[in-house]
Amino acid sequence: MKLKLLIAALSASLILPVVSAYAAEAESAPAPAAPAAEADKPLAVVNGVALPRIFANFVRQDRVNRGAAPETLTDEAIRDATITAEILAQEAMRKGLDKGPTLLAALEFQKKQLQSQAMIEDFVRNHPISEETLKTEYDRAQAKAGNTEYRARHILVNDEKEAKAIVAKLTAGKKAKFEDLARKESKDTSAGNGGDLGWTLPANLVPEFANAMVKLKKGEITKEPVQTQFGWHVIRLEETRKLDFPAYDKIKGRIANQLQQQQLRKYVQELRAGAKIE
């Protein structure tokens, strides 16, 4: 069990740094050329094994990802850590630990993860999102969001009869307090907050709920329960406010990431559709 935990920890700490270094190397601008003799020189030679300088990049990225202190990122510290890793690896091989089936399987799977990540990064680089597409998606999202945010409370129950009884308690005779009924009767996770859903956009809610909510005036409760896929809702509109939609430049990166994820999911689905899986 300890060996499995160690392998899992090594995979988590090594795979991502290697991939990040690969991506940084692939996407960064060419660095000033180093003297040929220096570039060809290994980082170190440990018991006759030459360590390529790129190993230091992997170690450095690993430490950066872990939030290491600046003093651990010096060239000397990185070189020392790389040498230590090589010494431990050599000792593991001397003891035959590299022949264990669990470690061999873990290394093979790590290789496949690296290959998968390299393929993903290659796909993203070769399928950039155009500025025109980004702007079109921004305009679509802005139109869908509208210009008003809503804050509402609701009480969610399983059947219409129960929901109508709640409407009656809220509107007839000595009116019950909406928040108290929500805490007592609602099966939604918002019950603890008195049914408060916070500020939201109609586009982020199921259509039946959104359509009923936007028709309400401030403080008004739906006269009839609203049915959705989740059950029956009694809704009260708390307040509204003008929506200040973020400027294009502020969310351009987020939009690009979402569109890239959509492209990537479609690509993976196409690969799976063409694969023979038994």
C-alpha positions as CSV (number, residue, x, y, z in Angstrom):
1,M,0.0,0.0,0.0
2,K,2.8,2.4,0.8
3,L,4.4,1.7,-2.5
4,K,1.1,2.5,-4.3
5,L,0.8,5.8,-2.4
6,L,4.4,6.7,-3.2
7,I,3.8,6.0,-6.9
8,A,0.6,8.0,-6.9
9,A,2.5,10.9,-5.3
10,L,5.3,10.7,-7.7
11,S,2.9,10.6,-10.7
12,A,1.1,13.7,-9.4
13,S,4.3,15.6,-8.8
14,L,6.2,14.7,-11.9
15,I,3.7,14.4,-14.7
16,L,2.3,17.9,-14.5
17,P,5.7,19.6,-14.2
18,V,7.0,17.7,-17.2
19,V,4.0,18.6,-19.3
20,S,4.1,22.3,-18.2
21,A,7.8,22.5,-19.1
22,Y,7.0,20.9,-22.5
23,A,4.2,23.4,-23.1
24,A,6.4,26.3,-22.1
25,E,9.1,25.2,-24.3
26,A,6.8,24.7,-27.3
27,E,5.0,28.0,-26.9
28,S,7.7,30.4,-25.7
29,A,9.8,32.6,-28.0
30,P,13.3,31.2,-28.8
31,A,15.8,32.1,-26.1
32,P,19.1,33.6,-27.1
33,A,21.4,30.9,-28.4
34,A,23.9,29.6,-25.9
35,P,27.4,28.7,-26.8
36,A,27.4,25.3,-28.5
37,A,29.8,23.8,-26.1
38,E,27.7,24.9,-23.1
39,A,24.4,23.7,-24.7
40,D,25.8,20.3,-25.3
41,K,27.3,19.9,-21.9
42,P,25.2,17.8,-19.5
43,L,23.9,19.2,-16.3
44,A,25.9,16.6,-14.4
45,V,27.3,13.2,-14.8
46,V,26.4,10.8,-12.0
47,N,28.2,7.5,-11.9
48,G,28.8,7.7,-15.6
49,V,25.2,8.7,-16.4
50,A,24.9,12.1,-18.1
51,L,21.9,14.2,-17.1
52,P,20.4,16.3,-19.9
53,R,19.9,20.0,-19.0
54,I,16.2,19.7,-19.7
55,F,15.9,17.6,-16.5
56,A,16.5,20.8,-14.5
57,N,13.5,22.4,-16.3
58,F,11.3,19.6,-15.0
59,V,12.6,19.9,-11.5
60,R,12.2,23.7,-11.5
61,Q,8.6,23.6,-12.8
62,D,7.8,21.0,-10.1
63,R,9.0,23.4,-7.4
64,V,7.1,26.3,-9.0
65,N,3.9,24.3,-9.1
66,R,4.4,23.5,-5.4
67,G,4.8,27.1,-4.5
68,A,8.4,26.8,-3.5
69,A,10.3,29.6,-1.9
70,P,12.6,31.6,-4.3
71,E,15.7,30.4,-2.6
72,T,14.9,26.8,-3.7
73,L,14.8,27.9,-7.4
74,T,18.4,28.9,-7.8
75,D,20.5,27.1,-10.5
76,E,22.6,25.4,-7.8
77,A,19.6,24.2,-5.8
78,I,17.9,22.9,-9.0
79,R,21.0,21.1,-10.1
80,D,21.4,19.5,-6.6
81,A,17.8,18.3,-6.6
82,T,18.2,16.8,-10.1
83,I,21.4,15.0,-9.0
84,T,19.7,13.6,-5.9
85,A,16.8,12.3,-8.0
86,E,19.3,10.5,-10.3
87,I,21.2,9.0,-7.3
88,L,18.0,7.6,-5.8
89,A,16.8,6.3,-9.2
90,Q,20.1,4.5,-9.6
91,E,19.9,3.0,-6.2
92,A,16.3,1.8,-6.9
93,M,17.6,0.1,-10.0
94,R,20.5,-1.5,-8.1
95,K,18.0,-3.0,-5.7
96,G,15.8,-4.2,-8.5
97,L,12.9,-2.0,-7.5
98,D,12.4,-0.9,-11.1
99,K,11.4,-4.4,-12.0
100,G,8.3,-4.5,-9.7
101,P,5.0,-5.0,-11.6
102,T,3.3,-2.1,-9.8
103,L,6.1,0.4,-10.6
104,L,6.4,-0.8,-14.2
105,A,2.6,-0.4,-14.7
106,A,2.7,3.1,-13.1
107,L,5.6,4.2,-15.4
108,E,3.8,2.9,-18.4
109,F,0.6,4.7,-17.4
110,Q,2.6,7.9,-16.7
111,K,4.0,7.6,-20.2
112,K,0.5,7.4,-21.7
113,Q,-0.6,10.4,-19.6
114,L,2.3,12.4,-20.9
115,Q,1.5,11.4,-24.5
116,S,-2.1,12.3,-24.0
117,Q,-1.3,15.7,-22.6
118,A,1.2,16.3,-25.5
119,M,-1.6,15.5,-27.9
120,I,-4.0,17.9,-26.2
121,E,-1.5,20.7,-26.3
122,D,-0.7,20.0,-29.9
123,F,-4.5,20.1,-30.8
124,V,-4.9,23.4,-28.9
125,R,-1.9,25.0,-30.6
126,N,-3.2,23.9,-34.1
127,H,-6.8,25.0,-33.5
128,P,-6.6,28.5,-32.1
129,I,-9.8,30.4,-31.5
130,S,-10.1,33.4,-33.9
131,E,-10.7,36.9,-32.7
132,E,-13.9,37.0,-34.7
133,T,-15.2,33.8,-33.1
134,L,-14.4,35.2,-29.6
135,K,-16.2,38.5,-30.3
136,T,-19.3,36.6,-31.7
137,E,-19.4,34.4,-28.6
138,Y,-19.1,37.5,-26.4
139,D,-22.0,39.3,-28.1
140,R,-24.1,36.1,-27.9
141,A,-23.4,35.7,-24.2
142,Q,-24.1,39.4,-23.6
143,A,-27.4,39.2,-25.4
144,K,-28.4,36.1,-23.5
145,A,-27.5,37.6,-20.1
146,G,-29.7,40.6,-20.7
147,N,-29.3,43.8,-18.6
148,T,-30.9,42.8,-15.3
149,E,-29.9,40.5,-12.4
150,Y,-32.4,39.0,-10.1
151,R,-32.4,38.0,-6.4
152,A,-35.1,35.5,-5.5
153,R,-36.1,33.1,-2.8
154,H,-37.9,29.8,-3.4
155,I,-39.4,26.9,-1.6
156,L,-39.1,23.6,-3.4
157,V,-41.4,20.6,-2.6
158,N,-42.3,17.3,-4.2
159,D,-45.9,17.8,-5.3
160,E,-48.3,20.5,-6.3
161,K,-50.7,20.0,-3.4
162,E,-48.0,20.7,-0.9
163,A,-46.8,23.7,-2.9
164,K,-50.3,25.2,-3.0
165,A,-50.7,24.8,0.7
166,I,-47.5,26.8,1.2
167,V,-48.8,29.6,-1.1
168,A,-51.9,29.7,1.1
169,K,-49.9,30.0,4.2
170,L,-48.0,32.9,2.7
171,T,-51.0,34.8,1.4
172,A,-54.0,34.0,3.5
173,G,-54.9,35.4,6.9
174,K,-51.9,35.7,9.2
175,K,-49.2,35.4,6.7
176,A,-46.3,33.0,7.5
177,K,-42.7,34.3,7.0
178,F,-41.3,33.1,3.7
179,E,-37.8,32.5,5.1
180,D,-39.2,30.4,8.0
181,L,-41.3,28.2,5.7
182,A,-38.3,27.7,3.3
183,R,-36.1,26.5,6.2
184,K,-38.8,24.1,7.4
185,E,-40.4,22.9,4.1
186,S,-38.0,23.3,1.2
187,K,-35.9,20.3,0.0
188,D,-33.5,22.6,-1.9
189,T,-30.0,23.2,-0.6
190,S,-30.9,26.9,-0.3
191,A,-33.3,26.0,2.6
192,G,-30.7,26.9,5.2
193,N,-30.5,30.4,3.8
194,G,-34.3,30.8,3.9
195,G,-34.5,29.9,0.2
196,D,-32.2,32.7,-0.9
197,L,-30.7,32.0,-4.3
198,G,-28.5,35.1,-4.4
199,W,-28.0,37.2,-7.4
200,T,-28.4,35.4,-10.7
201,L,-29.3,35.7,-14.3
202,P,-32.5,34.2,-15.8
203,A,-30.3,32.5,-18.4
204,N,-28.7,30.5,-15.6
205,L,-32.0,29.1,-14.4
206,V,-34.3,26.4,-15.8
207,P,-36.7,28.1,-18.2
208,E,-39.9,27.5,-16.2
209,F,-38.4,29.0,-13.1
210,A,-36.8,32.0,-15.0
211,N,-40.0,32.8,-16.9
212,A,-42.1,32.9,-13.7
213,M,-39.5,34.9,-11.8
214,V,-39.0,37.7,-14.3
215,K,-42.8,38.4,-14.3
216,L,-42.8,39.1,-10.5
217,K,-42.7,42.5,-8.9
218,K,-40.4,43.2,-6.0
219,G,-41.7,41.3,-2.9
220,E,-44.3,39.5,-5.0
221,I,-44.9,35.7,-4.6
222,T,-46.0,33.4,-7.4
223,K,-49.8,32.9,-7.1
224,E,-49.5,29.4,-8.6
225,P,-46.6,26.9,-7.9
226,V,-44.1,26.5,-10.7
227,Q,-43.2,23.0,-11.9
228,T,-39.7,22.2,-13.1
229,Q,-37.7,19.0,-13.4
230,F,-36.7,19.4,-9.7
231,G,-40.3,19.6,-8.3
232,W,-42.7,22.4,-7.5
233,H,-41.5,25.9,-6.6
234,V,-43.0,28.8,-4.7
235,I,-41.0,31.9,-5.7
236,R,-40.6,35.3,-4.2
237,L,-38.7,38.1,-6.0
238,E,-36.5,40.0,-3.5
239,E,-35.0,42.7,-5.8
240,T,-33.4,43.4,-9.1
241,R,-30.4,45.5,-10.2
242,K,-28.9,46.6,-13.4
243,L,-26.3,44.2,-14.8
244,D,-22.9,45.6,-15.7
245,F,-21.7,43.0,-18.2
246,P,-17.9,42.6,-18.0
247,A,-15.9,44.3,-20.8
248,Y,-14.7,42.1,-23.6
249,D,-11.1,42.3,-22.7
250,K,-11.7,41.2,-19.2
251,I,-13.4,37.9,-20.1
252,K,-11.8,37.2,-23.5
253,G,-9.4,34.7,-22.0
254,R,-12.2,32.8,-20.2
255,I,-14.3,32.7,-23.4
256,A,-11.3,31.3,-25.3
257,N,-10.7,28.6,-22.7
258,Q,-14.4,27.6,-22.8
259,L,-14.4,27.3,-26.6
260,Q,-11.1,25.4,-26.6
261,Q,-12.6,23.0,-24.1
262,Q,-15.6,22.5,-26.4
263,Q,-13.4,21.9,-29.4
264,L,-11.3,19.4,-27.4
265,R,-14.3,17.5,-26.1
266,K,-15.7,17.2,-29.7
267,Y,-12.2,16.0,-30.9
268,V,-12.0,13.3,-28.1
269,Q,-15.5,12.1,-28.9
270,E,-14.6,11.7,-32.5
271,L,-11.5,9.7,-31.6
272,R,-13.6,7.5,-29.3
273,A,-16.2,7.0,-32.0
274,G,-13.5,5.8,-34.4
275,A,-11.8,3.5,-31.8
276,K,-12.5,-0.2,-31.4
277,I,-13.3,-0.6,-27.7
278,E,-14.0,-4.1,-26.4
